[in-house]
Amino acid sequence: MRASTTLLLGGVLAGVGATGAAASVIVPHDLERTQVGVTFYNDGTFQVDVLNPPEWFLDRLAPLSGLPLSRDLAGAARDRRIAEMAGTFAEWVWLFFDDIRIEAKPEYLPPPPGPVDPSKPPLATMRIRGTLPEGATEFSWAYGLVIDPYPMLITDGDGEVITHWIEGPFESDSFEIAALTPPSRGDVILTYLKLGFTHILPKGLDHILFVIGIYLLSARMRPIVAQVTTFTIAHTITLGMTIFGVISLRSSIVEPLIALSIVYVAVENLLTSELKPWRLGLVFGFGLLHGMGFAGVLSELGLPRSERATALLTFNLGVEGGQLAVIAMMFTTVGWLRHREWYRRRTVWPLSILIASVGLYWTVTRITGS
């Protein structure tokens, strides 16, 4: 092996130690995973289920409750601590009927027992039950603990489920209880375009690093376009096939492989400056994996029943918009240097070593679940 190659690979391995601490606080995906379910029953009662990972509840509620933030709590001890903070949780949710806020008395329900996928921890529930106020015709909702958009699934007395998206801590629209209507096609398009884009920028750091790795292979436009096009075709295929149940692969397998794909493209950037035929084949394979990753997120977010195809298409377009934005940022920040003779040595190599180091760190942590 050439000495320069040995030094570059050594730099990747050394970079793991140098970036391990930093990578431990850089998460590849947004971790809020908030879901809200609202059910109206024909007997005049309602139920609101607010789902988040138990560690998320612990992190958000402990400082607000004046309790120590003990992240080493687990299992029954963790669940008891969260249950103690149900009163604090109630202060941060607003349930309005005809613009009148009603008192929430939540009950904490731990995650259901069963096998745990380390890459996607189970969700716990804060459940609110009550009786509709006499003559109530409209309701609205707000959840002050969240930052990101989240789905609210509303079920009427006939079992019809309608999905609406809420913008973080802001109050939702008002909905007519007796005449719940799904969002319009235009609303679905705008919502899922935004969700797809934000899944890349700023939330999808692993996907961002992969796209940057694609960009860094060559200073010429043609290899970049060829790889991005190949990647797009591949992840579009598996995104659709996974969403519609044609294929399925556990996220505990998909996520480590996505991290490993980041390592591969970064290391190959160190070893070659030309697009090789096998690179496109591997990028296609990696695109298939990333498509399953996108599908896992989209499945968890939920698709409106009446506009599934529209939501799937626009989410994918949003993802593409995010990827093109990453490419555009690379062109504007380092692209103007790509014709300098020292570009690979001073730009491609350091960035690729950093990307490979973070990717290798994520591969190990996703396999071990640590």
BALOBA-1460 file (C-alpha; in Angstrom, 3 decimals):
// residues 370
<rec num="1" residu="m" x="0.000" y="0.000" z="0.000"/>
<rec num="2" residu="r" x="1.338" y="3.454" z="-0.866"/>
<rec num="3" residu="a" x="2.620" y="5.518" z="2.065"/>
<rec num="4" residu="s" x="0.197" y="8.355" z="1.354"/>
<rec num="5" residu="t" x="-2.722" y="5.902" z="1.462"/>
<rec num="6" residu="t" x="-1.501" y="4.465" z="4.771"/>
<rec num="7" residu="l" x="-1.233" y="7.944" z="6.275"/>
<rec num="8" residu="l" x="-4.723" y="8.892" z="5.105"/>
<rec num="9" residu="l" x="-6.316" y="5.763" z="6.536"/>
<rec num="10" residu="g" x="-4.375" y="6.290" z="9.730"/>
<rec num="11" residu="g" x="-5.779" y="9.795" z="9.833"/>
<rec num="12" residu="v" x="-9.312" y="8.415" z="9.679"/>
<rec num="13" residu="l" x="-8.699" y="6.054" z="12.589"/>
<rec num="14" residu="a" x="-6.981" y="8.754" z="14.625"/>
<rec num="15" residu="g" x="-9.848" y="11.084" z="13.825"/>
<rec num="16" residu="v" x="-12.284" y="8.792" z="15.604"/>
<rec num="17" residu="g" x="-10.612" y="9.544" z="18.903"/>
<rec num="18" residu="a" x="-10.375" y="13.255" z="18.156"/>
<rec num="19" residu="t" x="-14.022" y="13.558" z="17.152"/>
<rec num="20" residu="g" x="-15.598" y="10.970" z="19.436"/>
<rec num="21" residu="a" x="-16.478" y="13.474" z="22.139"/>
<rec num="22" residu="a" x="-17.883" y="15.903" z="19.622"/>
<rec num="23" residu="a" x="-19.836" y="13.210" z="17.790"/>
<rec num="24" residu="s" x="-21.396" y="12.071" z="21.041"/>
<rec num="25" residu="v" x="-23.313" y="15.327" z="21.240"/>
<rec num="26" residu="i" x="-24.071" y="15.457" z="17.491"/>
<rec num="27" residu="v" x="-27.147" y="13.375" z="16.849"/>
<rec num="28" residu="p" x="-27.849" y="12.243" z="13.286"/>
<rec num="29" residu="h" x="-31.625" y="12.620" z="13.578"/>
<rec num="30" residu="d" x="-34.052" y="14.760" z="15.452"/>
<rec num="31" residu="l" x="-35.060" y="12.822" z="18.561"/>
<rec num="32" residu="e" x="-38.318" y="14.447" z="19.658"/>
<rec num="33" residu="r" x="-40.568" y="11.911" z="17.913"/>
<rec num="34" residu="t" x="-43.667" y="13.660" z="19.251"/>
<rec num="35" residu="q" x="-47.071" y="12.236" z="18.389"/>
<rec num="36" residu="v" x="-50.474" y="13.327" z="19.637"/>
<rec num="37" residu="g" x="-53.692" y="11.342" z="19.270"/>
<rec num="38" residu="v" x="-57.090" y="12.911" z="19.987"/>
<rec num="39" residu="t" x="-60.181" y="10.701" z="20.091"/>
<rec num="40" residu="f" x="-63.796" y="11.858" z="20.422"/>
<rec num="41" residu="y" x="-66.263" y="9.192" z="21.494"/>
<rec num="42" residu="n" x="-69.990" y="9.066" z="20.788"/>
<rec num="43" residu="d" x="-70.764" y="9.093" z="24.530"/>
<rec num="44" residu="g" x="-69.456" y="12.672" z="24.819"/>
<rec num="45" residu="t" x="-66.030" y="11.838" z="26.230"/>
<rec num="46" residu="f" x="-62.582" y="12.384" z="24.757"/>
<rec num="47" residu="q" x="-59.036" y="11.084" z="25.157"/>
<rec num="48" residu="v" x="-55.729" y="12.763" z="24.319"/>
<rec num="49" residu="d" x="-52.556" y="10.630" z="24.115"/>
<rec num="50" residu="v" x="-49.242" y="12.498" z="23.978"/>
<rec num="51" residu="l" x="-46.364" y="10.217" z="22.992"/>
<rec num="52" residu="n" x="-42.649" y="10.890" z="23.422"/>
<rec num="53" residu="p" x="-39.632" y="8.765" z="24.410"/>
<rec num="54" residu="p" x="-39.497" y="8.467" z="28.224"/>
<rec num="55" residu="e" x="-36.001" y="9.993" z="28.307"/>
<rec num="56" residu="w" x="-37.423" y="12.990" z="26.427"/>
<rec num="57" residu="f" x="-40.119" y="13.456" z="29.089"/>
<rec num="58" residu="l" x="-37.452" y="13.184" z="31.778"/>
<rec num="59" residu="d" x="-35.153" y="15.742" z="30.165"/>
<rec num="60" residu="r" x="-37.931" y="18.271" z="29.537"/>
<rec num="61" residu="l" x="-39.868" y="17.963" z="32.789"/>
<rec num="62" residu="a" x="-37.157" y="17.587" z="35.452"/>
<rec num="63" residu="p" x="-35.792" y="21.175" z="35.181"/>
<rec num="64" residu="l" x="-39.345" y="22.573" z="35.117"/>
<rec num="65" residu="s" x="-40.292" y="20.524" z="38.195"/>
<rec num="66" residu="g" x="-37.245" y="21.535" z="40.211"/>
<rec num="67" residu="l" x="-36.115" y="17.913" z="40.399"/>
<rec num="68" residu="p" x="-32.560" y="16.706" z="39.693"/>
<rec num="69" residu="l" x="-32.010" y="15.551" z="36.137"/>
<rec num="70" residu="s" x="-30.884" y="11.964" z="36.717"/>
<rec num="71" residu="r" x="-30.171" y="10.560" z="33.271"/>
<rec num="72" residu="d" x="-28.932" y="7.320" z="34.798"/>
<rec num="73" residu="l" x="-32.486" y="6.454" z="35.829"/>
<rec num="74" residu="a" x="-33.968" y="3.566" z="33.880"/>
<rec num="75" residu="g" x="-36.866" y="1.172" z="33.934"/>
<rec num="76" residu="a" x="-39.311" y="1.410" z="36.825"/>
<rec num="77" residu="a" x="-37.307" y="4.123" z="38.645"/>
<rec num="78" residu="r" x="-37.360" y="6.329" z="35.550"/>
<rec num="79" residu="d" x="-41.073" y="5.780" z="35.048"/>
<rec num="80" residu="r" x="-41.859" y="6.637" z="38.685"/>
<rec num="81" residu="r" x="-39.929" y="9.889" z="38.355"/>
<rec num="82" residu="i" x="-41.810" y="10.855" z="35.178"/>
<rec num="83" residu="a" x="-45.166" y="9.977" z="36.793"/>
<rec num="84" residu="e" x="-44.300" y="12.325" z="39.671"/>
<rec num="85" residu="m" x="-43.968" y="15.144" z="37.125"/>
<rec num="86" residu="a" x="-47.363" y="14.643" z="35.460"/>
<rec num="87" residu="g" x="-48.601" y="17.832" z="37.150"/>
<rec num="88" residu="t" x="-45.783" y="19.816" z="35.545"/>
<rec num="89" residu="f" x="-46.626" y="18.267" z="32.189"/>
<rec num="90" residu="a" x="-50.236" y="19.450" z="32.602"/>
<rec num="91" residu="e" x="-49.024" y="23.038" z="32.883"/>
<rec num="92" residu="w" x="-47.499" y="22.807" z="29.400"/>
<rec num="93" residu="v" x="-50.464" y="21.476" z="27.464"/>
<rec num="94" residu="w" x="-53.491" y="23.518" z="26.465"/>
<rec num="95" residu="l" x="-56.769" y="21.914" z="25.451"/>
<rec num="96" residu="f" x="-59.419" y="24.426" z="24.432"/>
<rec num="97" residu="f" x="-63.112" y="23.876" z="23.829"/>
<rec num="98" residu="d" x="-64.779" y="26.941" z="22.298"/>
<rec num="99" residu="d" x="-61.696" y="28.979" z="23.341"/>
<rec num="100" residu="i" x="-62.035" y="27.937" z="27.002"/>
<rec num="101" residu="r" x="-59.089" y="26.019" z="28.420"/>
<rec num="102" residu="i" x="-59.979" y="22.948" z="30.440"/>
<rec num="103" residu="e" x="-57.851" y="21.463" z="33.190"/>
<rec num="104" residu="a" x="-55.726" y="18.528" z="32.099"/>
<rec num="105" residu="k" x="-55.158" y="15.644" z="34.512"/>
<rec num="106" residu="p" x="-52.647" y="13.426" z="32.737"/>
<rec num="107" residu="e" x="-51.801" y="9.841" z="33.573"/>
<rec num="108" residu="y" x="-48.344" y="8.549" z="32.684"/>
<rec num="109" residu="l" x="-48.167" y="5.205" z="30.865"/>
<rec num="110" residu="p" x="-44.687" y="3.631" z="30.446"/>
<rec num="111" residu="p" x="-43.616" y="2.163" z="27.099"/>
<rec num="112" residu="p" x="-45.217" y="-1.224" z="26.395"/>
<rec num="113" residu="p" x="-43.088" y="-4.281" z="27.224"/>
<rec num="114" residu="g" x="-41.368" y="-6.191" z="24.478"/>
<rec num="115" residu="p" x="-38.196" y="-6.203" z="22.347"/>
<rec num="116" residu="v" x="-36.532" y="-2.806" z="22.004"/>
<rec num="117" residu="d" x="-34.995" y="-1.537" z="18.778"/>
<rec num="118" residu="p" x="-31.986" y="0.503" z="20.075"/>
<rec num="119" residu="s" x="-32.125" y="2.834" z="17.083"/>
<rec num="120" residu="k" x="-35.782" y="3.655" z="17.748"/>
<rec num="121" residu="p" x="-36.615" y="3.522" z="21.496"/>
<rec num="122" residu="p" x="-40.277" y="2.905" z="22.381"/>
<rec num="123" residu="l" x="-42.612" y="5.774" z="23.212"/>
<rec num="124" residu="a" x="-44.254" y="6.504" z="26.544"/>
<rec num="125" residu="t" x="-47.666" y="8.153" z="26.851"/>
<rec num="126" residu="m" x="-49.193" y="10.985" z="28.838"/>
<rec num="127" residu="r" x="-52.947" y="10.287" z="28.656"/>
<rec num="128" residu="i" x="-55.644" y="12.887" z="29.305"/>
<rec num="129" residu="r" x="-59.283" y="11.818" z="29.604"/>
<rec num="130" residu="g" x="-62.352" y="13.970" z="30.065"/>
<rec num="131" residu="t" x="-65.928" y="14.832" z="29.166"/>
<rec num="132" residu="l" x="-66.753" y="17.351" z="26.475"/>
<rec num="133" residu="p" x="-68.144" y="20.583" z="27.930"/>
<rec num="134" residu="e" x="-71.886" y="20.967" z="27.399"/>
<rec num="135" residu="g" x="-72.603" y="22.339" z="23.939"/>
<rec num="136" residu="a" x="-68.918" y="22.421" z="22.879"/>
<rec num="137" residu="t" x="-68.545" y="22.733" z="19.098"/>
<rec num="138" residu="e" x="-64.817" y="23.436" z="18.513"/>
<rec num="139" residu="f" x="-61.507" y="22.444" z="20.020"/>
<rec num="140" residu="s" x="-57.870" y="23.426" z="19.622"/>
<rec num="141" residu="w" x="-54.610" y="22.254" z="21.143"/>
<rec num="142" residu="a" x="-51.097" y="23.426" z="22.039"/>
<rec num="143" residu="y" x="-48.072" y="21.588" z="23.450"/>
<rec num="144" residu="g" x="-45.499" y="23.954" z="24.896"/>
<rec num="145" residu="l" x="-42.675" y="21.451" z="25.427"/>
<rec num="146" residu="v" x="-41.929" y="20.789" z="21.741"/>
<rec num="147" residu="i" x="-40.025" y="22.770" z="19.144"/>
<rec num="148" residu="d" x="-40.496" y="20.846" z="15.913"/>
<rec num="149" residu="p" x="-43.668" y="20.150" z="13.910"/>
<rec num="150" residu="y" x="-45.520" y="17.004" z="14.970"/>
<rec num="151" residu="p" x="-48.596" y="15.065" z="13.787"/>
<rec num="152" residu="m" x="-51.919" y="15.187" z="15.615"/>
<rec num="153" residu="l" x="-54.180" y="12.285" z="14.668"/>
<rec num="154" residu="i" x="-57.834" y="13.058" z="15.352"/>
<rec num="155" residu="t" x="-60.338" y="10.198" z="15.520"/>
<rec num="156" residu="d" x="-64.056" y="10.942" z="15.471"/>
<rec num="157" residu="g" x="-66.887" y="8.860" z="16.904"/>
<rec num="158" residu="d" x="-67.149" y="6.831" z="13.700"/>
<rec num="159" residu="g" x="-63.487" y="5.836" z="13.782"/>
<rec num="160" residu="e" x="-62.398" y="8.132" z="10.944"/>
<rec num="161" residu="v" x="-58.773" y="9.255" z="11.467"/>
<rec num="162" residu="i" x="-57.593" y="12.644" z="10.209"/>
<rec num="163" residu="t" x="-53.965" y="13.837" z="10.420"/>
<rec num="164" residu="h" x="-53.114" y="17.477" z="11.037"/>
<rec num="165" residu="w" x="-49.657" y="18.925" z="11.596"/>
<rec num="166" residu="i" x="-48.966" y="21.315" z="14.473"/>
<rec num="167" residu="e" x="-46.108" y="23.823" z="14.373"/>
<rec num="168" residu="g" x="-44.132" y="23.133" z="17.537"/>
<rec num="169" residu="p" x="-45.376" y="24.970" z="20.617"/>
<rec num="170" residu="f" x="-47.947" y="27.047" z="18.737"/>
<rec num="171" residu="e" x="-51.687" y="26.582" z="19.091"/>
<rec num="172" residu="s" x="-53.387" y="24.495" z="16.421"/>
<rec num="173" residu="d" x="-56.250" y="25.646" z="14.246"/>
<rec num="174" residu="s" x="-59.732" y="25.284" z="15.703"/>
<rec num="175" residu="f" x="-61.552" y="22.150" z="14.550"/>
<rec num="176" residu="e" x="-65.278" y="21.523" z="14.487"/>
<rec num="177" residu="i" x="-65.921" y="18.452" z="16.623"/>
<rec num="178" residu="a" x="-69.020" y="17.379" z="14.697"/>
<rec num="179" residu="a" x="-67.575" y="17.986" z="11.237"/>
<rec num="180" residu="l" x="-63.901" y="17.081" z="11.241"/>
<rec num="181" residu="t" x="-62.394" y="17.525" z="7.799"/>
<rec num="182" residu="p" x="-59.016" y="16.384" z="6.483"/>
<rec num="183" residu="p" x="-56.457" y="18.988" z="5.424"/>
<rec num="184" residu="s" x="-56.669" y="20.142" z="1.815"/>
<rec num="185" residu="r" x="-54.322" y="18.779" z="-0.860"/>
<rec num="186" residu="g" x="-52.525" y="22.123" z="-0.902"/>
<rec num="187" residu="d" x="-51.944" y="21.917" z="2.859"/>
<rec num="188" residu="v" x="-50.639" y="18.351" z="2.496"/>
<rec num="189" residu="i" x="-48.235" y="19.414" z="-0.268"/>
<rec num="190" residu="l" x="-46.809" y="22.314" z="1.738"/>
<rec num="191" residu="t" x="-46.585" y="20.290" z="4.956"/>
<rec num="192" residu="y" x="-44.774" y="17.275" z="3.499"/>
<rec num="193" residu="l" x="-42.474" y="19.366" z="1.319"/>
<rec num="194" residu="k" x="-41.345" y="21.113" z="4.476"/>
<rec num="195" residu="l" x="-41.018" y="17.842" z="6.397"/>
<rec num="196" residu="g" x="-38.877" y="16.309" z="3.644"/>
<rec num="197" residu="f" x="-36.639" y="19.355" z="3.392"/>
<rec num="198" residu="t" x="-36.155" y="19.734" z="7.150"/>
<rec num="199" residu="h" x="-35.412" y="16.034" z="7.475"/>
<rec num="200" residu="i" x="-32.242" y="16.868" z="5.535"/>
<rec num="201" residu="l" x="-31.663" y="20.460" z="6.645"/>
<rec num="202" residu="p" x="-31.072" y="20.868" z="9.499"/>
<rec num="203" residu="k" x="-32.044" y="17.546" z="11.105"/>
<rec num="204" residu="g" x="-30.504" y="14.833" z="8.931"/>
<rec num="205" residu="l" x="-26.829" y="15.210" z="9.739"/>
<rec num="206" residu="d" x="-26.035" y="11.667" z="8.585"/>
<rec num="207" residu="h" x="-27.667" y="12.314" z="5.206"/>
<rec num="208" residu="i" x="-25.936" y="15.704" z="4.988"/>
<rec num="209" residu="l" x="-22.529" y="14.105" z="5.527"/>
<rec num="210" residu="f" x="-23.270" y="11.471" z="2.880"/>
<rec num="211" residu="v" x="-24.218" y="14.131" z="0.315"/>
<rec num="212" residu="i" x="-21.095" y="16.141" z="1.173"/>
<rec num="213" residu="g" x="-19.082" y="12.954" z="0.673"/>
<rec num="214" residu="i" x="-20.633" y="12.606" z="-2.784"/>
<rec num="215" residu="y" x="-19.752" y="16.215" z="-3.576"/>
<rec num="216" residu="l" x="-16.112" y="15.879" z="-2.509"/>
<rec num="217" residu="l" x="-15.198" y="13.027" z="-4.871"/>
<rec num="218" residu="s" x="-14.302" y="15.227" z="-7.813"/>
<rec num="219" residu="a" x="-13.895" y="18.862" z="-8.724"/>
<rec num="220" residu="r" x="-15.945" y="18.315" z="-11.881"/>
<rec num="221" residu="m" x="-19.715" y="18.719" z="-12.105"/>
<rec num="222" residu="r" x="-20.430" y="15.568" z="-14.118"/>
<rec num="223" residu="p" x="-19.394" y="13.052" z="-11.390"/>
<rec num="224" residu="i" x="-21.413" y="15.010" z="-8.813"/>
<rec num="225" residu="v" x="-24.562" y="14.993" z="-10.976"/>
<rec num="226" residu="a" x="-24.117" y="11.288" z="-11.818"/>
<rec num="227" residu="q" x="-23.863" y="10.313" z="-8.152"/>
<rec num="228" residu="v" x="-26.705" y="12.524" z="-6.922"/>
<rec num="229" residu="t" x="-28.987" y="11.238" z="-9.692"/>
<rec num="230" residu="t" x="-28.113" y="7.616" z="-8.884"/>
<rec num="231" residu="f" x="-28.678" y="8.214" z="-5.169"/>
<rec num="232" residu="t" x="-32.030" y="9.923" z="-5.848"/>
<rec num="233" residu="i" x="-33.358" y="7.097" z="-8.030"/>
<rec num="234" residu="a" x="-32.353" y="4.494" z="-5.441"/>
<rec num="235" residu="h" x="-33.824" y="6.116" z="-2.359"/>
<rec num="236" residu="t" x="-37.037" y="6.956" z="-4.241"/>
<rec num="237" residu="i" x="-37.504" y="3.247" z="-4.996"/>
<rec num="238" residu="t" x="-37.112" y="1.990" z="-1.438"/>
<rec num="239" residu="l" x="-38.960" y="4.925" z="0.123"/>
<rec num="240" residu="g" x="-42.079" y="4.020" z="-1.843"/>
<rec num="241" residu="m" x="-41.680" y="0.231" z="-1.501"/>
<rec num="242" residu="t" x="-41.186" y="0.457" z="2.261"/>
<rec num="243" residu="i" x="-44.086" y="2.847" z="2.842"/>
<rec num="244" residu="f" x="-46.469" y="0.601" z="0.887"/>
<rec num="245" residu="g" x="-45.271" y="-2.547" z="2.658"/>
<rec num="246" residu="v" x="-43.529" y="-4.241" z="-0.269"/>
<rec num="247" residu="i" x="-40.227" y="-4.534" z="1.627"/>
<rec num="248" residu="s" x="-39.265" y="-4.202" z="5.269"/>
<rec num="249" residu="l" x="-35.974" y="-4.113" z="7.145"/>
<rec num="250" residu="r" x="-35.464" y="-3.313" z="10.823"/>
<rec num="251" residu="s" x="-34.038" y="0.104" z="11.562"/>
<rec num="252" residu="s" x="-31.467" y="-1.579" z="13.836"/>
<rec num="253" residu="i" x="-29.994" y="-2.983" z="10.607"/>
<rec num="254" residu="v" x="-30.636" y="-0.013" z="8.309"/>
<rec num="255" residu="e" x="-29.222" y="2.713" z="10.550"/>
<rec num="256" residu="p" x="-25.753" y="1.168" z="11.132"/>
<rec num="257" residu="l" x="-25.487" y="0.478" z="7.386"/>
<rec num="258" residu="i" x="-26.357" y="4.112" z="6.619"/>
<rec num="259" residu="a" x="-23.567" y="5.198" z="8.965"/>
<rec num="260" residu="l" x="-21.196" y="2.741" z="7.287"/>
<rec num="261" residu="s" x="-22.104" y="4.190" z="3.880"/>
<rec num="262" residu="i" x="-20.900" y="7.566" z="5.133"/>
<rec num="263" residu="v" x="-17.575" y="6.004" z="6.106"/>
<rec num="264" residu="y" x="-17.188" y="4.352" z="2.713"/>
<rec num="265" residu="v" x="-17.743" y="7.413" z="0.525"/>
<rec num="266" residu="a" x="-15.433" y="9.492" z="2.734"/>
<rec num="267" residu="v" x="-12.624" y="6.929" z="2.699"/>
<rec num="268" residu="e" x="-12.910" y="6.420" z="-1.063"/>
<rec num="269" residu="n" x="-12.607" y="10.206" z="-1.490"/>
<rec num="270" residu="l" x="-9.185" y="9.871" z="0.116"/>
<rec num="271" residu="l" x="-8.106" y="7.126" z="-2.245"/>
<rec num="272" residu="t" x="-9.303" y="8.397" z="-5.621"/>
<rec num="273" residu="s" x="-10.294" y="11.611" z="-7.368"/>
<rec num="274" residu="e" x="-12.122" y="9.983" z="-10.276"/>
<rec num="275" residu="l" x="-15.589" y="8.481" z="-10.499"/>
<rec num="276" residu="k" x="-15.148" y="4.715" z="-10.887"/>
<rec num="277" residu="p" x="-17.928" y="2.453" z="-12.250"/>
<rec num="278" residu="w" x="-18.272" y="0.602" z="-8.946"/>
<rec num="279" residu="r" x="-18.773" y="3.885" z="-7.105"/>
<rec num="280" residu="l" x="-22.104" y="4.467" z="-8.870"/>
<rec num="281" residu="g" x="-23.205" y="0.913" z="-8.062"/>
<rec num="282" residu="l" x="-22.338" y="1.376" z="-4.409"/>
<rec num="283" residu="v" x="-24.001" y="4.807" z="-4.274"/>
<rec num="284" residu="f" x="-27.125" y="3.152" z="-5.702"/>
<rec num="285" residu="g" x="-26.986" y="0.500" z="-2.996"/>
<rec num="286" residu="f" x="-26.440" y="3.112" z="-0.327"/>
<rec num="287" residu="g" x="-29.351" y="5.093" z="-1.758"/>
<rec num="288" residu="l" x="-31.571" y="2.049" z="-1.256"/>
<rec num="289" residu="l" x="-30.564" y="2.037" z="2.417"/>
<rec num="290" residu="h" x="-31.130" y="5.756" z="2.855"/>
<rec num="291" residu="g" x="-34.568" y="5.377" z="1.272"/>
<rec num="292" residu="m" x="-35.466" y="2.863" z="3.979"/>
<rec num="293" residu="g" x="-34.216" y="5.357" z="6.544"/>
<rec num="294" residu="f" x="-36.447" y="8.067" z="5.069"/>
<rec num="295" residu="a" x="-39.356" y="5.613" z="5.077"/>
<rec num="296" residu="g" x="-38.812" y="4.804" z="8.745"/>
<rec num="297" residu="v" x="-39.140" y="8.476" z="9.608"/>
<rec num="298" residu="l" x="-42.133" y="8.979" z="7.328"/>
<rec num="299" residu="s" x="-43.905" y="5.878" z="8.681"/>
<rec num="300" residu="e" x="-43.506" y="7.190" z="12.194"/>
<rec num="301" residu="l" x="-44.737" y="10.635" z="11.205"/>
<rec num="302" residu="g" x="-47.763" y="9.167" z="9.487"/>
<rec num="303" residu="l" x="-49.367" y="9.772" z="6.109"/>
<rec num="304" residu="p" x="-52.867" y="11.211" z="5.617"/>
<rec num="305" residu="r" x="-55.133" y="8.394" z="4.438"/>
<rec num="306" residu="s" x="-56.836" y="10.464" z="1.771"/>
<rec num="307" residu="e" x="-53.583" y="11.860" z="0.309"/>
<rec num="308" residu="r" x="-50.963" y="9.157" z="0.856"/>
<rec num="309" residu="a" x="-49.514" y="9.341" z="-2.641"/>
<rec num="310" residu="t" x="-49.418" y="13.150" z="-2.565"/>
<rec num="311" residu="a" x="-47.712" y="13.185" z="0.830"/>
<rec num="312" residu="l" x="-45.164" y="10.538" z="-0.230"/>
<rec num="313" residu="l" x="-44.301" y="12.361" z="-3.453"/>
<rec num="314" residu="t" x="-43.971" y="15.785" z="-1.853"/>
<rec num="315" residu="f" x="-41.930" y="14.416" z="1.082"/>
<rec num="316" residu="n" x="-39.509" y="12.935" z="-1.459"/>
<rec num="317" residu="l" x="-39.370" y="16.236" z="-3.352"/>
<rec num="318" residu="g" x="-38.609" y="17.984" z="-0.078"/>
<rec num="319" residu="v" x="-35.768" y="15.540" z="0.567"/>
<rec num="320" residu="e" x="-34.385" y="16.315" z="-2.882"/>
<rec num="321" residu="g" x="-34.634" y="20.020" z="-2.190"/>
<rec num="322" residu="g" x="-32.632" y="19.521" z="0.992"/>
<rec num="323" residu="q" x="-29.961" y="17.520" z="-0.816"/>
<rec num="324" residu="l" x="-29.648" y="20.118" z="-3.577"/>
<rec num="325" residu="a" x="-29.371" y="22.821" z="-0.911"/>
<rec num="326" residu="v" x="-26.436" y="20.920" z="0.626"/>
<rec num="327" residu="i" x="-24.738" y="20.707" z="-2.789"/>
<rec num="328" residu="a" x="-25.383" y="24.426" z="-3.346"/>
<rec num="329" residu="m" x="-23.853" y="25.281" z="0.027"/>
<rec num="330" residu="m" x="-20.760" y="23.265" z="-0.802"/>
<rec num="331" residu="f" x="-20.402" y="25.086" z="-4.119"/>
<rec num="332" residu="t" x="-20.692" y="28.491" z="-2.445"/>
<rec num="333" residu="t" x="-18.332" y="27.683" z="0.442"/>
<rec num="334" residu="v" x="-15.541" y="25.547" z="-1.055"/>
<rec num="335" residu="g" x="-16.527" y="25.094" z="-4.696"/>
<rec num="336" residu="w" x="-14.664" y="28.173" z="-5.823"/>
<rec num="337" residu="l" x="-11.446" y="26.519" z="-4.568"/>
<rec num="338" residu="r" x="-11.860" y="23.279" z="-6.496"/>
<rec num="339" residu="h" x="-9.542" y="24.266" z="-9.357"/>
<rec num="340" residu="r" x="-6.629" y="25.058" z="-7.035"/>
<rec num="341" residu="e" x="-3.872" y="22.472" z="-7.117"/>
<rec num="342" residu="w" x="-3.956" y="22.115" z="-3.325"/>
<rec num="343" residu="y" x="-7.773" y="21.656" z="-3.169"/>
<rec num="344" residu="r" x="-7.702" y="17.912" z="-2.471"/>
<rec num="345" residu="r" x="-4.892" y="18.122" z="0.051"/>
<rec num="346" residu="r" x="-6.266" y="21.049" z="2.057"/>
<rec num="347" residu="t" x="-10.016" y="20.638" z="1.571"/>
<rec num="348" residu="v" x="-11.070" y="17.156" z="0.414"/>
<rec num="349" residu="w" x="-8.758" y="15.175" z="2.681"/>
<rec num="350" residu="p" x="-9.462" y="16.984" z="5.984"/>
<rec num="351" residu="l" x="-13.229" y="17.042" z="5.381"/>
<rec num="352" residu="s" x="-13.269" y="13.388" z="4.329"/>
<rec num="353" residu="i" x="-11.269" y="12.328" z="7.389"/>
<rec num="354" residu="l" x="-13.710" y="14.207" z="9.629"/>
<rec num="355" residu="i" x="-16.756" y="12.693" z="7.868"/>
<rec num="356" residu="a" x="-15.317" y="9.172" z="8.009"/>
<rec num="357" residu="s" x="-14.513" y="9.573" z="11.700"/>
<rec num="358" residu="v" x="-18.023" y="10.677" z="12.618"/>
<rec num="359" residu="g" x="-19.541" y="7.967" z="10.405"/>
<rec num="360" residu="l" x="-17.393" y="5.282" z="12.038"/>
<rec num="361" residu="y" x="-18.367" y="6.542" z="15.488"/>
<rec num="362" residu="w" x="-22.059" y="6.368" z="14.551"/>
<rec num="363" residu="t" x="-21.618" y="2.878" z="13.088"/>
<rec num="364" residu="v" x="-20.227" y="1.585" z="16.365"/>
<rec num="365" residu="t" x="-22.812" y="3.327" z="18.561"/>
<rec num="366" residu="r" x="-25.725" y="2.216" z="16.381"/>
<rec num="367" residu="i" x="-24.546" y="-1.404" z="16.485"/>
<rec num="368" residu="t" x="-23.940" y="-1.378" z="20.233"/>
<rec num="369" residu="g" x="-26.954" y="0.799" z="21.070"/>
<rec num="370" residu="s" x="-24.786" y="2.996" z="23.313"/>
